[in-house]
Amino acid sequence: MPIKILLVDDNENNLLSMEVALEKGDYLFFRANSGREALRILLHEEDFSLILLDVKMPIMDGYETAELIYQRDKLKQIPIIFITAHDYEEAAMFKGYQAGAVDFIRKPFNADVLRSKVAVFAELYRKNQLLTKQEEKLQAINADLLRLNRELEQRVLDRTLALENLNQELQALNISKDKFLSVMSHDLRNPLTALLASSGKLNEDPENLNPGQIKQLSQIIHRTSNKLLNQLNEVIEWAKKQSQKNSFNPQKVRLAHGAEESLELLKPNAQQKKISLENHIPKDMEVMADPLMLRSIVQNLVTNAIKYTPEGGLVRLSAKMDAKMACISVTDSGVGMAADTMARLFNNTEQKSLLGTNNEQGSGLGLLLVSDFVTQHGGRIDVESTPGTGTTICFTIPGILIERE
């Protein structure tokens, strides 16, 4: 691309001489016969690499022209070489440099000197243009890097959020697995115990059992097996729902009936210790509860009551309405517990045992599950106990008020 040079002189011969001296260079010349014309050209043309400006011109001399040129910010970078017929007087040179000149050439000029000086500024212009292009490329590269960095940060953020969500899902699945295993362990162990106890009696000494006893034991085995199968199916269906967001499924439940079913399953366990199970829940009381969770709560609490009640004791279920909540109590005549044991009963995730004077032990996992299920129902758990006398555990769940005439 040719280098643009503006030649300014009121003498046409001088303009021609400068063009002839510089014609072998790759230059594109613009001529101006006055300062005004030079300013007009600079208003319409851009990217000049150099201005060769005569000092002595009518109306507007070179100094005045240079000052007006440099008043425009976009023209301040164009170097000006003054062409003068006068000697390089110090005052004149100072005035020229003050006006913006970068150099002086005396008339009549030496063509080689002119070519040499113009070549320096032309090369400087080329280098500046190259630097400008390189800067533009660097800016473009920097913009691309910033964009890529933002995209990378967004990808990392998205991936981090995805991993966090996945971790939460895995934690939820792990909690669901623990709940499932606990429900399986506590809700199905008792029926199996009843089956083992009844079948064991049949196998121990069948010759000494009368037909009535055999029938009674077979009925227990048959009834318990059916309930065990039903509970197993219910637990499996419940476990499937635990991975869903809305796994909590409360519905209207006749409380006394559900409690009686749980007590029926636990009777063989109680009978082994000659413990009486009593259901004093009003037959018309209804609650809004997740059936499987409610059954698990009752069976866990009654199982623990049996476990810590000495032979010949009593475990009683009762309930009453308190505002909009049903208060369900499991009371035993067992060994009781100290205040520090009550404080950690439902909130110590590191429970290893709840040891009573009858040397019964439990993992504590079932009680933690009870606390979780009650909390999901919006209820609370209260414990009253006296060592050597017994314990009452009361939990609340939403009740259904029955209007009476």
N, C-alpha and C positions, 0 to 999 in steps of 0.2 A: 504494500500500500504506500503511495507516494507521500512524502513529508510536505505538509502545507506550510508555506512561508509567505508572509505579508511584506511587500516592498512598498515603502512610503517615501516619496520624494516629489517635489514640485517640478523637477526637471525630468522630462521624458527620456533624455539621453542617459541620465544616471540610472534610471530604472532598467533601461535596455542593457547597459553595461553590467549591472549586477546579475541580470538573467544570463547573459552570455558567459560570465565568469563561473556561474553555478550550473550551467546547462547539462554538464556531464553527471551531475548528481541526480538521484531519484527524487526530485522535488517537484512540487506543484505550486506555481507562483500566482499570487493575487497582487494586483497593482492598485495603488492609491496615490493621487496627485496632491492630496492635502490631508490635514489631520481630520477634517470633517468626513472626508470620503473613507478614510481608514476606519473611523468609528462606525460608519454605516456598514462597511463590509463585515466588521466584527460583530455587528448585531445580527447579521444573517448567516454568517458562516462560523463554524466551530472547529475545534481541534487543530488550531495553529500550533506549530512547534517552535516558531521563532518570528520576531518582527524586526526587520531592518528599517530603522526610522531616521530620516534626515532631521538634523537639529534645526537648521535655518529654513523656515518655510513662512510664507506670508499668512496673515490673519491669525493662524494658530501654529506656534512653533512646535518642535519635537517634544520639549519638556512639558508644555501644556497638554499636548496630545497624550503623552505617557501617563500624566496624572489622571486624565479623564478615563483612560483605558483601565487603569488599576483601581478605579472607583467601583468597578463591577467585580464581584467576588469570583465569578467564573472565568475572568480574564487575568486574574492576579498571578496565575501560574505560568503565563507565557513570557519567556525571557525577551528582553528588548536590547538590541545592539544599536547604539547611536552612531550614525554616519555624520561626520563633521568635517568641514573644510578648515576649521581653526586648529590652532595648536592645543595640545592637551594642557590647558591651563588648569591649575589646581581648583580654582573657584568654579570653573565651568564643569569640570569632572565631578566635583562634589554635588553641584546642582543636578547633574545627570543621574548620579547614583541615588540622590535623594528622590528624584522623580521615578526611579525604578529600574534604571539601566543596569545591565550585567557586564557590559563591556563597551569600548569605543573603537571605531575604525576611522582613520583619517583619509579624507579625499586629497588627491586621487588615491584610491585604495589599491593595494597590492592584491592581485587576483588570488595568488597562492594563500596569502594571509586570510583573505575573505573565505576562501574555500575551506581552509583549515578550521577557522573558528565556527563557521556554519556547520561543518561536519561534526564538531564536538557537541554542539547543541542538538543536532539531528540525532546523533547516537544517544545522547542523554534522553531525548524524547522517546526514542524507541525503547530504551531500557525502562523508562517510566511506564510506558504503555504496557510493556511485558509484565512489569511488576503489578500494574493495575489488574491485568488479566489473571495473573497468578493469585492475587489477593481475592479476586472474584471467585476463582476456582476454589481457593481455600475456604472462603465464606460458604460456598455451595456445599463443599465437603463437610464443613463444620455443621451446617444446617442439617445435612443428611445424617451426620453422626448424632446430633441432638434428637432428630426424629427417631432414628433407630434406637437411641438410648431410652427415649420415652416409650417406644413400642416394647422394648425389652423390659423396662420397669413395669409396664402394664401387664405384659405376659407373666412376669414373675409374681406380680400382685394377684393376677387371676389364678395362677397355678397355686399360690399360697392359700388363697381363699378356697380353691377346690380341695386342696389337701386338708385344710381345716374342717371343711364340710364333711370330707370323707372320714376324717378322724372322729368327728362328732357322731357320724353315722355308725362307725365301728364301735365307739363307746356305747352308743345306744343299743347296738346289737349285742354287745358284751353284757350290758345290764339286763337285756331281755333274756339272754342265755342263762344268766345267774338266777333270774326270777323263775324261769322255766324249770331249771334244775331243782330249785328250792321247792317249787310247787309240786313237782314230781316226787321229790323226796318226802315231803311232809304229808301231802294229800293222798298219796298212794301207799305209803309205808304202813299206815294203820289198817287199811283193808287187807293188805297182805299178811299182816300180823294175825288178824282174825282168821284168815284162811289157814295159816300155818297152825294156829292153836286148835281149830276145829278138826282139821285133817290129822293133826297129831294125836288127838284123842281117839279118832277112829282107828288109827294104826297101832296104838299102844296095846290095847287089849280088847279087840272087837268081840271076842267070845263072851265077855262079861257085860257087854252093853245090851240092854233090852231094845226091842224094835222101836219103842218110843224115843229112846235116847239117840239111836242111829238116825231116825227120821229128823229129829231136832238138829243134830249136827249137820246132816246133809242139806237141810233147809238153810242153815246159816251159811254153809259153803256156797250153795246155789245163789242165794240172795246177795251175799257179799261179792261173789264173782261178777254178777250182773252190774252191781253198783261200781265195782272196780273198773269194768270195761267202759261204763258210761263216763266215769270220771276221767279215765284215760283219754277218751275221745274229746271230752270237753277241754282238757288241758292242752291237747294238741291243737285244737281250733283256737284256743286262747293264745297259745304261743305264736301261731301264725299272725295273729292280729297285732302282736307286740311290735313288729317291725313297721307297722303303719303308724301315721301321725295320730290318728284318732282311734287308738287301741282301747281306750277307756269307754266302756259301753254300759252305762247305768240304765236300769229298767225297773219296773215295779216288781217287787218281790214280797211274797207273804212270809214274813220273818219266822214265825213259829214253825211253819212247814219246813223251811230250809234248815233251821236249827235242828229239828227232829231227825232229818236225814243224816246230818253230820253226827249226831249223838248215836244213831243206830250203827253207823260204821265204827264208832269208837267203843261200843259196849263190850266187845271181846277183850279189849285192852283193860277196861275198867274192871271187868269180871275177874281177871287174873289177880287183881289186888282187892277184890271184893269192895270196890268203890261204887257208890250209887250215883247215877247221872239223873238229874232232874231238870225238866224244861218248864219254867214258869213264865215264858213269854206269852203275852196275850195273843189268842189265836187270830184276832182280826187286825193285828198291827201290821202295817205295810211300810216298806222303805223303798227309796230309789237307790239301787246299788248295782254294781257289776256282780252278777250271780257267782261267778267263779272266784272273784276276789273275796266276796263276802264269805263264801264257804271256806276258803283258805284261811281267812282271819279266825273264824270260829273254830275250825279244826286245830289250828296251831295253838290257840289259847287253851282249848279244852285238853289237848294232848299234853301241854305243859302243866296244866292243873293236875291231871292224872299222875304225871311223872313225879311231881313234888308233893303228892298227898299220900300219907301212909295207908296201909291196909285198913279197910273198913271205914274209910273216910267218905266225904260227900263233895260232889262238884255240881254246882247249880247254875243254870242259865236264867237270866231275868232281863226285862227291858221296860223302859218307860219313855214317854214323850217329854221333851224339854224344849219348849218353843217349837222350832221347825226341825229339830234334830232328835233322832232316836238314840237314847243312851242304852247300850247293850252291855250287860255285866256278866262276867264269868267269875264265880266265887267258889273257892275251895276251902277245905278244912285242913290244909297241908301245913308244911313246915314254916311257911312265911319267909320273909326276907328282911334284911337290914336296910337302913335308909340309903347307904352308899350303893347297894345292889339295885335298888329301885331307880336311883338316879341314872345309872348306865344301862338300864334294861333294854331301852329301845333306841339307843343312839351310839353304842360302842361298836364300831365296825370290826374291832379286833377281839370281840368276845370269843372266848374258847370254851367256857363252860359256865353254867349257873348251878353251882353245887349246893344241894340241900343235905339235911341230916340223914336222908334215906339213900345218900350216895348215888342219886340219879344225875346224869349229865346230859347237856344238850349243846349243839354248836352255836346257838344264838342267831343263826341265819334266819330261821323261821320268824323270830320276833322282829328282826329288822325288816323282813318282808311285810309283816303285819303293819308296822309303822308306815311303810311306803304306801300300802294299799289304803290305809285309813286316811293318810294325807291326800291321796288322789281323790278321795270322796269329800274332801274339805272338812274332815273331822279331826278329833284330837283323842289322845289316850291319857287316862288317869289311872294311877296305881295306889291302892291302899293295902298295907300289909302290916301284920304284927308277928314277929318271930314266935314260932311255936303255936300260933293260933290259926293262921290262914291268910289268904290273899284275895283281893277283889281287883280285877282289871276291867275298867269300863272304857269302851270306845264309842264314838258318836259317828253317825252317818245321817244323811238327809232322810227325814221321815215324811210320811203322808198322813195328814190329819184327816180323821174320819168324822164327818159331821153326824151328830146324834140328835134325834128328835127329843 
